[in-house]
Amino acid sequence: MSSILIVDDERDIRELIGDILRDEGYDVRLAGNSDDCMAAIAEEPPMLIILDIWLKDSRMDGIDILKTVKRDNPDVPVVIISGHGNIEIAVAAIKQGAYDFIEKPFNIDQLMVVVGRAMEASRLRRENMELRRKDVTSTEMLGASPAFKALRAQLDKVTKSNGRVLLSGPAGSGKETAARYIHAHSSRANAAFVTVSSAGIEPERMEEVLFGRETPGRGIEKGLLEQAHGGVAYFDEVADMPPGTQSKLLRVLVEQQFTRVGGVDKVRIDMRVISSTSRDLRAEIAAGRFRQELYDRLNVVPIAVPGLEDRRDDIPLLAAHFIEQFHRTQGLPHRRISPDAEAMLQTKHWPGNVRQLRNIIERILILGEGSGPIELSDLPGQEGGTPDGRLVIGGSVAALGLREARELFEREYLLAQINRFGGNISRTASFVGMERSALHRKLKSLGVVKTNGKETEDEA
């Protein structure tokens, strides 16, 4: 957007304003009726529109054009001018989203002040949008494990379309990061990414938050869906959406339009919908808590986001990334992770997934002392050693004979390493220093057998 569009049915007026603005260094375009105006906007949205409210022999008057502009190009400020101005018209224009109102005959100095302010507002909006776009783009998808590579391959495919995507996976696995990745690499990257927290909005306010509202005192207040026009609406944990709102959202997805709370005009929107859930939506449907029709509309492209335990190979990379991120954004120490601590992170149970790993790294950096390597003793729940490095043995283990204790240790140790390497026996054998066949024999003797591609304890 690089120009000011002047729309007035009086040729002398529009050319006069155009000449004044050109003398001030602005790029100007002119339109004498609503058709020319809409064609100019479609060709290239301007930075500012100066719009006469009365347009003779036009299909649309100034208020109609204003409504259309604020619907399709909400960030473009519109200054209304009129030779028949009164307080009712001014209030109506401001309620519909006009930036300001100037009455003819206007004072040139007054016009230039309003234009200058409106252009500054337009510039700030564009800068905010650019910053928002950069923030989204900087949301990296990190990993090298087979599970991660399969996920990113799926995400790359859906970036090329506008199809609705349903992301499923355990809490903390990175579903919003995946949604932002889709947005950042799509044709909508320069538009808004609006998150709708289905669980975080009070049910009685859900419709108002989604659709916006119109009141006599405050005019139009845009909802989240209108803010997402041209971009992406991301419904986080969509299973938590109230049943009544589910029905209304379904209608929006079908009709691509809605009415604000308290309003009468239809608001048409163009947005891509990405949703996520950590629940089994089919079970929610069977229980009567989620609408089958809404599920069918959202589940055009289903993508499963793997939990951290299915991509343990990525843990060192993710941990190093979080350390770098916290150092850059919070000034926390830039520490590396020792091999022992790295191995322990890969063998831990991660019910909170990537979010839990991030929180642990932040806690270690905040509470830790110095800038040396992160050691095993720095990890939460790993404070059981002694100053000289000896292992403290619990009472239940100390009560076992040497053979039983050794077998218990070997079983737990090998299971931890197998989990660390995602069930890959060859890599586990290499790390522990055994031949693959010898490891298989050891696992069998310890009562550990292979099931569904992973090693588990033999329950027989």
C-alpha positions as CSV (number, residue, x, y, z in Angstrom):
1,M,0.0,0.0,0.0
2,S,1.6,3.2,-1.1
3,S,-1.0,5.8,-2.1
4,I,-4.0,8.0,-1.0
5,L,-7.3,7.4,-2.8
6,I,-9.5,10.4,-3.1
7,V,-13.2,9.6,-3.9
8,D,-15.5,12.5,-4.7
9,D,-18.2,13.0,-7.4
10,E,-17.2,16.6,-7.8
11,R,-14.2,16.7,-10.2
12,D,-12.9,20.1,-9.0
13,I,-12.9,19.0,-5.3
14,R,-11.1,15.7,-5.9
15,E,-8.5,17.3,-8.2
16,L,-8.0,20.2,-5.7
17,I,-7.3,17.8,-2.8
18,G,-5.1,15.7,-5.1
19,D,-3.0,18.7,-6.1
20,I,-2.6,19.7,-2.5
21,L,-1.5,16.2,-1.4
22,R,0.9,15.8,-4.4
23,D,2.6,19.1,-3.4
24,E,3.1,17.6,0.0
25,G,4.8,14.5,-1.5
26,Y,2.0,12.0,-1.4
27,D,1.2,9.5,-4.2
28,V,-2.5,10.2,-5.1
29,R,-5.2,8.3,-7.1
30,L,-8.6,9.7,-7.9
31,A,-12.1,8.1,-8.3
32,G,-15.4,9.9,-9.2
33,N,-17.8,7.1,-8.3
34,S,-18.2,3.9,-6.3
35,D,-17.3,1.6,-9.2
36,D,-14.0,3.4,-9.8
37,C,-13.3,3.5,-6.1
38,M,-13.8,-0.3,-5.6
39,A,-11.8,-1.0,-8.7
40,A,-8.9,1.1,-7.4
41,I,-9.0,-0.6,-4.0
42,A,-9.1,-4.1,-5.7
43,E,-6.0,-3.2,-7.8
44,E,-4.0,-2.0,-4.8
45,P,-5.3,-1.2,-1.3
46,P,-4.3,2.4,-0.5
47,M,-2.7,3.7,2.7
48,L,-5.6,6.1,3.2
49,I,-9.0,6.8,1.6
50,I,-10.5,10.3,1.6
51,L,-14.2,9.6,0.9
52,D,-17.1,11.9,0.0
53,I,-20.2,10.7,1.8
54,W,-22.6,11.7,-1.0
55,L,-21.7,10.2,-4.4
56,K,-24.1,11.3,-7.2
57,D,-25.1,8.6,-9.8
58,S,-23.2,5.8,-7.9
59,R,-24.4,2.4,-6.9
60,M,-23.0,2.9,-3.4
61,D,-22.8,5.9,-1.1
62,G,-19.9,6.8,1.2
63,I,-21.3,4.8,4.1
64,D,-21.7,1.7,2.0
65,I,-18.2,2.0,0.7
66,L,-16.9,2.6,4.2
67,K,-18.6,-0.6,5.4
68,T,-17.1,-2.6,2.6
69,V,-13.6,-1.2,3.1
70,K,-13.7,-1.9,6.8
71,R,-14.9,-5.4,6.1
72,D,-12.3,-6.3,3.5
73,N,-9.4,-3.9,4.3
74,P,-9.9,-3.1,8.0
75,D,-6.4,-1.6,8.4
76,V,-7.0,1.1,5.8
77,P,-8.1,4.4,7.5
78,V,-11.0,6.3,5.9
79,V,-11.5,10.0,6.3
80,I,-15.1,11.1,5.5
81,I,-15.8,14.5,3.9
82,S,-19.2,16.0,3.2
83,G,-20.8,19.3,2.2
84,H,-24.0,18.3,4.1
85,G,-22.3,17.3,7.3
86,N,-24.1,17.1,10.6
87,I,-23.5,15.3,13.9
88,E,-25.7,12.4,13.0
89,I,-23.7,11.6,9.8
90,A,-20.4,12.1,11.7
91,V,-21.5,9.7,14.4
92,A,-22.8,7.1,11.9
93,A,-19.4,7.3,10.0
94,I,-17.3,6.9,13.1
95,K,-19.5,4.0,14.3
96,Q,-18.8,2.3,11.0
97,G,-15.1,2.6,11.5
98,A,-14.2,6.0,9.9
99,Y,-10.9,7.5,11.1
100,D,-12.3,11.1,11.1
101,F,-14.9,13.3,9.6
102,I,-14.3,16.7,7.8
103,E,-17.1,19.0,6.7
104,K,-17.0,21.0,3.4
105,P,-15.8,23.6,2.8
106,F,-12.8,22.4,4.7
107,N,-9.8,24.3,5.9
108,I,-6.6,23.1,4.1
109,D,-4.5,23.2,7.3
110,Q,-7.2,21.1,9.0
111,L,-7.2,18.6,6.1
112,M,-3.4,18.2,6.2
113,V,-3.4,17.6,10.0
114,V,-6.1,14.9,9.7
115,V,-4.3,13.3,6.7
116,G,-0.9,13.4,8.5
117,R,-2.4,11.6,11.5
118,A,-4.3,9.1,9.5
119,M,-1.1,8.2,7.4
120,E,0.8,7.8,10.6
121,A,-1.9,5.5,12.0
122,S,-1.7,3.5,8.7
123,R,2.1,3.3,9.0
124,L,2.0,2.0,12.6
125,R,-0.6,-0.6,11.7
126,R,1.6,-1.9,8.8
127,E,4.6,-1.9,11.1
128,N,2.7,-3.9,13.7
129,M,1.5,-6.3,11.1
130,E,5.1,-6.8,9.9
131,L,6.4,-7.3,13.4
132,R,3.6,-9.8,14.0
133,R,4.5,-11.6,10.7
134,K,8.2,-11.8,11.8
135,D,7.2,-13.1,15.2
136,V,5.2,-15.9,13.6
137,T,7.9,-16.7,11.0
138,S,10.5,-16.9,13.8
139,T,8.5,-19.7,15.4
140,E,10.8,-22.6,14.4
141,M,10.0,-26.2,14.0
142,L,13.1,-28.0,15.4
143,G,14.0,-31.6,15.1
144,A,15.7,-34.4,13.1
145,S,13.9,-37.5,14.4
146,P,11.9,-39.7,12.0
147,A,8.7,-38.7,13.7
148,F,9.5,-35.0,13.4
149,K,10.5,-35.3,9.8
150,A,7.2,-37.0,9.0
151,L,5.3,-34.2,10.8
152,R,7.0,-31.4,9.0
153,A,6.5,-33.2,5.6
154,Q,2.8,-33.2,6.3
155,L,2.8,-29.5,7.4
156,D,4.7,-28.5,4.3
157,K,2.0,-30.0,2.1
158,V,-0.9,-28.2,3.8
159,T,0.9,-24.8,3.6
160,K,0.2,-24.7,-0.1
161,S,-3.6,-24.9,0.3
162,N,-6.3,-23.1,2.4
163,G,-7.8,-26.4,3.6
164,R,-8.9,-26.6,7.2
165,V,-6.4,-28.5,9.4
166,L,-7.2,-30.4,12.7
167,L,-4.0,-31.0,14.8
168,S,-4.2,-33.7,17.4
169,G,-1.7,-34.6,20.0
170,P,-0.9,-34.6,23.8
171,A,-0.8,-31.4,25.7
172,G,2.5,-29.5,25.3
173,S,3.5,-31.4,22.2
174,G,3.7,-28.2,20.1
175,K,0.3,-28.0,18.3
176,E,0.2,-24.2,18.2
177,T,3.8,-24.1,17.0
178,A,2.7,-26.4,14.1
179,A,-0.3,-24.1,13.4
180,R,2.0,-21.1,13.3
181,Y,4.4,-22.9,11.0
182,I,1.5,-23.5,8.5
183,H,0.6,-19.9,8.7
184,A,4.1,-18.5,8.4
185,H,4.8,-20.6,5.2
186,S,1.5,-20.0,3.5
187,S,0.1,-17.2,1.2
188,R,-1.5,-15.7,4.3
189,A,1.7,-15.1,6.2
190,N,1.4,-11.3,6.0
191,A,-2.1,-11.4,7.6
192,A,-3.2,-12.0,11.1
193,F,-2.8,-15.2,13.2
194,V,-5.6,-15.0,15.8
195,T,-5.7,-17.6,18.6
196,V,-9.1,-18.5,20.0
197,S,-8.7,-20.1,23.4
198,S,-11.8,-22.4,23.5
199,A,-11.2,-23.2,27.2
200,G,-10.1,-19.7,28.3
201,I,-13.2,-17.8,27.3
202,E,-16.2,-17.7,29.6
203,P,-19.1,-19.6,27.8
204,E,-21.5,-16.7,28.3
205,R,-19.0,-14.4,26.5
206,M,-17.9,-16.8,23.8
207,E,-20.2,-15.4,21.0
208,E,-19.4,-11.8,21.8
209,V,-15.6,-12.6,21.8
210,L,-15.9,-14.5,18.5
211,F,-18.3,-12.4,16.6
212,G,-17.9,-8.9,18.1
213,R,-20.7,-6.6,19.1
214,E,-22.5,-3.4,18.2
215,T,-23.8,-1.0,20.9
216,P,-25.2,2.5,20.6
217,G,-22.6,3.9,23.0
218,R,-19.5,2.2,21.6
219,G,-20.4,1.4,18.0
220,I,-18.7,-1.6,16.4
221,E,-16.3,-3.8,18.4
222,K,-14.7,-6.4,16.3
223,G,-14.6,-10.0,17.5
224,L,-11.7,-12.5,17.0
225,L,-13.1,-13.9,13.7
226,E,-13.3,-10.5,12.2
227,Q,-9.8,-9.8,13.3
228,A,-8.7,-13.0,11.5
229,H,-10.1,-11.8,8.2
230,G,-7.6,-12.6,5.5
231,G,-5.5,-14.6,7.8
232,V,-5.8,-17.6,10.2
233,A,-8.1,-18.3,13.1
234,Y,-6.6,-20.9,15.3
235,F,-9.0,-22.7,17.7
236,D,-6.9,-24.0,20.6
237,E,-8.4,-27.1,22.3
238,V,-11.6,-26.9,20.2
239,A,-13.2,-29.7,22.3
240,D,-13.7,-27.2,25.1
241,M,-16.0,-25.0,23.1
242,P,-19.6,-24.7,24.5
243,P,-22.2,-26.7,22.6
244,G,-24.2,-23.6,21.7
245,T,-21.1,-21.9,20.2
246,Q,-20.3,-25.0,18.3
247,S,-23.6,-24.7,16.4
248,K,-22.9,-21.0,15.6
249,L,-19.3,-21.6,14.5
250,L,-20.6,-24.4,12.2
251,R,-22.9,-21.9,10.6
252,V,-20.0,-19.5,10.1
253,L,-17.9,-22.2,8.4
254,V,-20.8,-23.0,6.1
255,E,-21.8,-19.5,5.2
256,Q,-18.5,-17.6,5.6
257,Q,-20.4,-14.8,7.3
258,F,-22.0,-13.9,10.7
259,T,-23.8,-11.1,12.5
260,R,-22.2,-9.3,15.4
261,V,-24.0,-9.5,18.8
262,G,-26.5,-6.6,18.9
263,G,-26.1,-6.0,15.1
264,V,-28.1,-6.6,12.0
265,D,-25.7,-6.5,9.1
266,K,-24.0,-9.6,7.9
267,V,-20.2,-9.6,8.2
268,R,-18.4,-11.6,5.4
269,I,-15.0,-13.1,6.3
270,D,-12.2,-14.9,4.5
271,M,-10.1,-16.9,6.9
272,R,-8.3,-20.2,7.2
273,V,-9.3,-22.3,10.2
274,I,-6.8,-24.4,12.0
275,S,-7.9,-26.2,15.2
276,S,-6.3,-28.4,17.7
277,T,-7.3,-30.9,20.4
278,S,-5.6,-33.2,23.0
279,R,-8.8,-35.2,23.3
280,D,-10.3,-38.0,21.3
281,L,-13.0,-36.0,19.4
282,R,-14.8,-39.2,18.3
283,A,-15.2,-40.1,21.9
284,E,-16.5,-36.6,22.6
285,I,-19.0,-37.0,19.8
286,A,-20.2,-40.3,21.1
287,A,-20.7,-38.7,24.5
288,G,-22.7,-35.9,23.0
289,R,-20.2,-33.2,23.9
290,F,-19.1,-32.4,20.4
291,R,-21.1,-31.9,17.2
292,Q,-20.4,-34.4,14.4
293,E,-21.1,-31.8,11.7
294,L,-18.5,-29.4,13.2
295,Y,-16.0,-32.2,13.4
296,D,-16.6,-33.0,9.7
297,R,-16.0,-29.4,8.8
298,L,-12.8,-29.0,10.9
299,N,-11.3,-32.4,10.1
300,V,-10.5,-31.8,6.4
301,V,-6.8,-32.5,6.9
302,P,-6.0,-34.4,10.2
303,I,-2.4,-34.2,11.4
304,A,-1.1,-36.0,14.5
305,V,1.6,-34.1,16.4
306,P,3.8,-36.6,18.2
307,G,4.7,-36.3,21.8
308,L,8.2,-35.9,23.0
309,E,8.6,-39.5,24.0
310,D,8.1,-40.4,20.3
311,R,10.9,-38.1,19.3
312,R,13.5,-38.4,22.0
313,D,16.3,-37.9,19.5
314,D,15.2,-34.3,19.3
315,I,15.6,-33.6,23.0
316,P,19.3,-32.4,22.9
317,L,18.5,-30.1,20.0
318,L,15.4,-28.6,21.7
319,A,17.2,-28.2,25.0
320,A,20.1,-26.3,23.3
321,H,17.5,-24.1,21.4
322,F,15.7,-23.2,24.7
323,I,19.1,-22.3,26.3
324,E,19.9,-20.0,23.4
325,Q,16.4,-18.5,23.5
326,F,16.5,-17.8,27.2
327,H,20.0,-16.3,27.0
328,R,18.8,-14.0,24.2
329,T,15.5,-12.9,25.6
330,Q,16.1,-13.0,29.4
331,G,19.9,-12.8,29.7
332,L,20.1,-16.1,31.5
333,P,23.5,-18.0,31.4
334,H,24.4,-19.6,28.1
335,R,25.3,-23.0,29.4
336,R,25.9,-26.3,27.5
337,I,24.5,-29.6,28.6
338,S,26.9,-32.3,29.8
339,P,26.7,-35.7,28.1
340,D,25.4,-37.4,31.3
341,A,22.6,-34.7,31.7
342,E,21.7,-35.0,28.1
343,A,21.4,-38.8,28.4
344,M,19.2,-38.4,31.4
345,L,16.9,-35.9,29.6
346,Q,16.5,-38.4,26.9
347,T,15.5,-41.2,29.3
348,K,13.0,-39.2,31.4
349,H,9.3,-39.6,31.2
350,W,7.8,-36.4,29.6
351,P,4.0,-36.2,30.3
352,G,4.2,-32.4,29.6
353,N,6.1,-32.9,26.4
354,V,8.0,-30.0,24.8
355,R,6.4,-27.5,27.1
356,Q,7.7,-29.4,30.1
357,L,11.2,-29.6,28.7
358,R,11.2,-25.9,28.1
359,N,10.0,-25.2,31.7
360,I,12.7,-27.5,33.1
361,I,15.5,-25.8,31.1
362,E,14.3,-22.3,32.2
363,R,14.1,-23.5,35.9
364,I,17.7,-24.8,35.7
365,L,19.0,-21.6,34.2
366,I,17.2,-19.4,36.7
367,L,18.1,-21.5,39.8
368,G,21.6,-22.7,38.7
369,E,24.8,-21.1,39.7
370,G,27.6,-20.1,37.4
371,S,27.8,-20.6,33.6
372,G,29.4,-24.1,33.6
373,P,27.9,-27.1,32.0
374,I,24.5,-28.4,33.1
375,E,25.3,-31.5,35.0
376,L,23.2,-34.5,36.1
377,S,22.8,-33.1,39.6
378,D,21.2,-29.9,38.1
379,L,18.2,-31.8,36.8
380,P,15.1,-31.9,38.9
381,G,14.8,-35.1,40.9
382,Q,18.5,-36.0,40.4
383,E,19.8,-34.8,43.7
384,G,20.5,-38.3,45.1
385,G,24.2,-38.3,44.7
386,T,27.0,-37.5,47.3
387,P,29.7,-34.9,46.9
388,D,32.2,-37.5,45.9
389,G,29.9,-38.8,43.2
390,R,28.8,-42.0,44.9
391,L,25.3,-43.3,44.3
392,V,22.9,-43.4,47.2
393,I,21.1,-46.8,47.2
394,G,17.5,-46.9,48.4
395,G,16.4,-49.3,51.1
396,S,14.4,-51.6,48.8
397,V,17.4,-52.1,46.6
398,A,19.8,-52.5,49.5
399,A,17.7,-55.4,50.8
400,L,18.2,-57.4,47.6
401,G,21.0,-59.9,47.0
402,L,23.7,-58.9,44.6
403,R,22.3,-61.0,41.7
404,E,18.8,-59.6,42.0
405,A,20.1,-56.0,42.4
406,R,22.3,-56.4,39.4
407,E,19.4,-57.8,37.3
408,L,17.1,-55.0,38.5
409,F,19.7,-52.4,37.5
410,E,20.4,-54.0,34.1
411,R,16.7,-54.2,33.3
412,E,16.0,-50.6,34.3
413,Y,19.1,-49.3,32.6
414,L,18.5,-51.1,29.3
415,L,14.9,-50.1,29.2
416,A,15.9,-46.5,29.8
417,Q,18.4,-46.6,26.9
418,I,15.9,-48.3,24.6
419,N,13.4,-45.6,25.3
420,R,16.1,-43.0,24.8
421,F,16.8,-44.3,21.3
422,G,13.1,-44.8,20.4
423,G,13.2,-48.6,20.5
424,N,16.1,-48.8,18.1
425,I,18.1,-51.9,19.2
426,S,21.1,-51.2,16.9
427,R,21.7,-47.7,18.3
428,T,21.1,-48.9,21.9
429,A,23.6,-51.8,21.4
430,S,26.2,-49.3,20.0
431,F,25.8,-46.9,22.9
432,V,26.0,-49.5,25.7
433,G,28.9,-51.3,24.0
434,M,27.3,-54.6,23.2
435,E,26.8,-56.6,20.0
436,R,23.2,-56.5,18.8
437,S,22.8,-60.3,19.2
438,A,24.3,-60.1,22.7
439,L,21.9,-57.3,23.6
440,H,18.9,-59.4,22.4
441,R,20.1,-62.3,24.5
442,K,20.5,-60.1,27.6
443,L,17.0,-58.6,27.1
444,K,15.5,-62.1,26.8
445,S,17.3,-63.3,30.0
446,L,16.0,-60.2,31.9
447,G,12.4,-60.8,30.8
448,V,12.3,-58.0,28.2
449,V,10.7,-58.7,24.8
450,K,10.0,-56.7,21.7
451,T,6.4,-55.6,21.2
452,N,5.0,-53.2,18.5
453,G,8.5,-52.1,17.5
454,K,9.6,-51.2,21.1
455,E,11.2,-53.0,24.0
456,T,9.0,-53.7,27.0
457,E,9.1,-55.9,30.1
458,D,7.9,-59.4,29.6
459,E,4.7,-59.8,31.6
460,A,4.8,-63.5,31.4
